[in-house]
Structure formats: C-alpha cells, structure tokens
Amino acid sequence: MSADQASVRGPSRRRVRDLLTNPWAKPRFLWVLGIAYVVWTLVPVMTAALFSFNSTRSISIWSGFSLRWYITDPNESVLHDPDLRHAVLQSLKLATGAVIVSVPIGLGFALALDKWRSRASGTANFLMMFSFITPELILAVSLFLLFLNPFKFIGLGTPSQLLGLGLLAIPYAVIIVRSRLLSLGVDLEEAAMDLGASPLQATRRVTLPLLSPAIFASAGIIFAFTLDDFVMVQQLARTGSDQTVAMAIYGAARTAPSPAVNAIGTLMLIASTLVISLAYLVYRRSIRRHGAGFRARRDALPV
C-alpha cells in the first residue's frame, strides 16, 4: 500500500469510528432503524390491501384489478354479504358509542385531577390509570364475570361491549386533555376570575375553548382505537349479531380467508387513517386559531 492510499484511508476510518462512538453525532442509525420498522409494519398491511382488489379468490397470486370483493360480487362482496355489512355497522356503532361515553367522562376526570390538590388525588389518578396499565385480556375476563353474575341486568352483548370499550378509552381522553391543561397553566383562568368571572364561567368560557383541540384529538384517537378492538368485544359478545370487523377477520383467518376479508380490513384502515388525520388537522388549526386570538386580546389590553 502506498503512502498516499494510507493517508486517504486513515481519515475515512476515523470518520467511521467517530460516527460509531460519538453519542452526540446525528442519529443516522436510529433513522435507519425507524424506517426499517415502518417498512416492516406497513408491507403486510399494504399487501393485504392490494389483494383486496384482486379479481380472483387468490390472496397470493395477482390476477388483475377488480372491485369484486367490495361491491360487484353479488354474494361475497362487502356490500352484498349481510354478515360483513353488519360487522361494519357494529364496529362503527361501538366506536362512536365509546367516544360518546368516554370523552365527557375523561374531560371531567382531567379537570378534576387538575384542580384537585390533596393526597387522595394521587389515589384517584392511579385508579384511573389502572385500566390503562392492566392487560386488556384481564379486564375483559373480569367484565365478563361481572356482567354474567352481579350485573345480570346488563348481560353480555352490545351494552356490555360498549361499557368495556368505554372503560378502556377513558384514560386516553384523560391523558390527552391533562397534557393540554398542563401546557395552558392557570394564568388565563385566574385572569378571568380577577375580571369578575365565577370559576364555572372561567372554565366554560376560557378553559373549555382552549381544550377543544385536545378534546377533538382524544375523540379521534379513541374512535380509531376502539374501531378495531378484538379482545374486549369478543369476550363480551353474546351472539353472532354482536360480531365486529375484528371478530369477522379473526374467524375468517381460522378457516378459508376470502379477499372480502381483506376488503373489509382495508375499509377499516382507511376509516381509521381519515379520522386520525382529521383529528390532527383540526388540532393544529385550533391551536393556531386560539393562540392567535388570545395573543390579539392580550396585545389589545391597556398597559
């Protein structure tokens, strides 16, 4: 090896060594790992979505583009299969009901925990988080026994599924709303009360408008989260009329999967993505609008 070649390779090796050993360098390897994880997650989903447009029943050999499994097949498409159509409606009904049940309760819980200053508030916060950290299967089995024995008047079926999903979803609303409350602080509420507003008026006219982005974001996340839940709804189902999309996909995967199952999964994926995207856009827009509005009001105050 000549002296010139050695002089060229020396700095190159040092740069590689610095990249590997310097903890303050740009996280290039973390980006590679992140991109690899995203690809590993999306490739199976995109493959299933692709074969939902296959013209034949094969889920491994592409035969041409078709909407057969969505609308055109008179017997097995999502549009014409009564079981699949009912599963879609049941999933949408439960997800919407979970939002209606959990978001107001989570909002009230977040406001109470934010204003509650005592030792008992820590216990209440732990109890709220208990359903968040407990495995879903344990909660589902516990609710199954609860609705089967002490609360027989509720029983299994759609009401118990809705209550179970609401129990899972409440902590999400509390965490999202409380994070927004912590970023707001108490200055605006105290200013409103200094100007003559009661605590209730300050909450209604100052805090809640500022919390609207977080409320909408929590509703979108809860809807997407409960739309494809399987463990809770399967454990609390009573008959086939309580079947959701997740249950239909699981049942079909255990027998002879049809491309219609891929189609119904693709529809749920699109619905979840649209809801999350809408929640994000509304959140960003509301943050900018409320921030600009309060800055304008602050600047208009006399010095």
Residue, then its C-alpha position, 0 to 999 in steps of 0.5 A: m500500500s502506498a503512502d498516499q492510499a494510507s493517508v486517504r484511508g486513515p481519515s475515512r476510518r476515523r470518520v467511521r469510528d467517530l460516527l460509531t462512538n460519538p453519542w452526540a453525532k446525528p442519529r443516522f442509525l436510529w433513522v435507519l432503524g425507524i424506517a426499517y420498522v415502518v417498512w416492516t409494519l406497513v408491507p403486510v398491511m399494504t399487501a393485504a390491501l392490494f389483494s383486496f382488489n384482486s379479481t380472483r379468490s387468490i390472496s397470493i397470486w395477482s390476477g388483475f384489478s377488480l372491485r369484486w370483493y367490495i361491491t360487484d360480487p353479488n354474494e361475497s362482496v362487502l356490500h352484498d354479504p349481510d354478515l360483513r355489512h353488519a360487522v361494519l355497522q357494529s364496529l362503527k356503532l361501538a366506536t362512536g358509542a365509546v367516544i360518546v361515553s368516554v370523552p365527557i367522562g375523561l374531560g371531567f376526570a382531567l379537570a378534576l385531577d387538575k384542580w384537585r390538590s390533596r393526597a387522595s388525588g394521587t389515589a384517584n389518578f392511579l385508579m384511573m390509570f389502572s385500566f390503562i396499565t392492566p392487560e386488556l385480556i384481564l379486564a375483559v375476563s373480569l367484565f365478563l364475570l361481572f356482567l354474567n353474575p352481579f350485573k345480570f341486568i346488563g348481560l353480555g352483548t352490545p351494552s356490555q361491549l360498549l361499557g368495556l370499550g368505554l372503560l378502556a378509552i377513558p384514560y386516553a381522553v384523560i391523558i390527552v386533555r391533562s397534557r393540554l391543561l398542563s401546557l395552558g397553566v392557570d394564568l388565563e383562568e385566574a385572569a378571568m376570575d380577577l375580571g369578575a368571572s365565577p370559576l364555572q364561567a372561567t372554565r366554560r368560557v376560557t378553559l373549555p375553548l382552549l381544550s377543544p383541540a385536545i378534546f377533538a384529538s382524544a375523540g379521534i384517537i379513541f374512535a380509531f382505537t376502539l374501531d378495531d378492538f378484538v379482545m374486549v368485544q369478543q369476550l363480551a359478545r353474546t351472539g353472532s349479531d354482536q360480531t365486529v370487523a375484528m371478530a369477522i377477520y379473526g374467524a375468517a383467518r381460522t378457516a378459508p380467508s376470502p379477499a372480502v376479508n381483506a376488503i373489509g380490513t382495508l375499509m377499516l384502515i382507511a376509516s381509521t387513517l381519515v379520522i386520525s388525520l382529521a383529528y390532527l388537522v383540526y388540532r393544529r388549526s385550533i391551536r393556531r386559531h386560539g393562540a392567535g386570538f388570545r395573543a390579539r386580546r392580550d396585545a389589545l389590553p391597556v398597559 
